[in-house]
Amino acid sequence: MEIEMNVLKRYAQYLDSEPERISELFAVDGYFFDGGMKLVGRDKCHFVGREEIHANFTRPNRPRTPVAGVLINGNAMRYNVKAGDSWIEAVAIVLLNEDGFIQSYVTQCRPANPG
């Protein structure tokens, strides 16, 4: 479980300040699903493979994604992400492969409760 916690901590740090590095955490054939994409007006919310994941996090004009309130428990993480002027509450479950890379990262989201 400590390996998952370290990977999730790095994911949150990269999302906040170095999104171009997120794909480094994924297996070559890793899977990423972000249930919050529809909340910010994007249709595509799943990406397969490190290259596709990298392209998502490095796309032109991608806004910075501030992260707050990170709580990690084993292979699960709860955090708030700022999207435009709104905050989104996210809960993610991660599964690692035998080499310690993210094989599957699935996030469900909802608008964060202000206050």
N, C-alpha and C positions, 0 to 999 in steps of 0.2 A: 504493500500500500504506500510505502514511502516514495517509491519510484513514481507512482501516479501523482502523488502530491507535488513532487518536484516538477514534473512535466506540466501540471496544471498551473503552478506558480509562474513558471516561465511563459506559458501561454498568456496568462493575464498581463504579465509585464510586457511581452511583445505586442499584444493587442493595444496596450496603452501608449507605447513609445516606439516600438520597432516592428510594425506589422509585416514588413517584408521578410522577417525572420520566422514567422509562424510556420511556414511550410517545412522548415528544418525539423520540426517536431513530429512530422507525419511520416508514416511508412510510404514507400514509393507508390503503393496502391491504396493508400489511406482514403477514408470516407469522411466527409464533413457535411453536416446538415445544420443549418441555422434557421430555426423557426422564427427569428426576429426579422428576417429580410422582408417579409410581407408587411411588417409594421412600419417599415421605412420606404415602402413603395417599390420594392424589387421583387420580380417574379421568381428568378432563379435562386433557390435556397439550398441546393445540394451540389457538391463538387466531389469528383472522384479522381484520385491520383494527386501526387505532390505537385505536379506542374499546374493542374487546374486550380488547386488550392492556392498556390503561389500567385497565379494570375488574378484570382479574386481579391487577394489582400494587397496587390500592387497595381490595381487598375488605375488608369489616369483619373485625376480629380477625386480620388477616394478621400473622404474627409477623415480627420483624426478621430479616433475612437477612445475618449477618456473612459477609464474603468474605475469603479469605486465599490467598496463594501464586499470585497472578495472573502468568501468563506469556503474552505475546502474540507471535505470529509471523505477520505478514501479516494475513490475514483469519481466523485461528484463535486461539482463546484457551483456555487451560487454567486452571482455578481450583478452589478448594475453597469450598464453601458449607455453612454450619451450618444444619441443619434439626432443630429440637428439641435433643436431646442428642447428635446424630450429625453427622459431617461427610460430605459427598458430594463426590466428585471429578467435575468437569464438564469436558467438552471441547465447545466451541462453534465453529461455522463460520458466518460472516456474509457475506451478499451485499448490497451497497449498490446503490441505483438511481442514475441519472445525476445526481440532485440531492444525493447524499451521505446519504440516509436508508436505514435498514435495510429491505431488501425481504424478506429471509429470514434468520432466526436459528434455527439448529437445534442442540440440545444433546443429547448422550448422556452418561449419568451412571452411576456405580457408587459403592458405599460407599467412602469414602476409606480408604487404608491407614494405620492409626494409627502414629505414630512417625515 
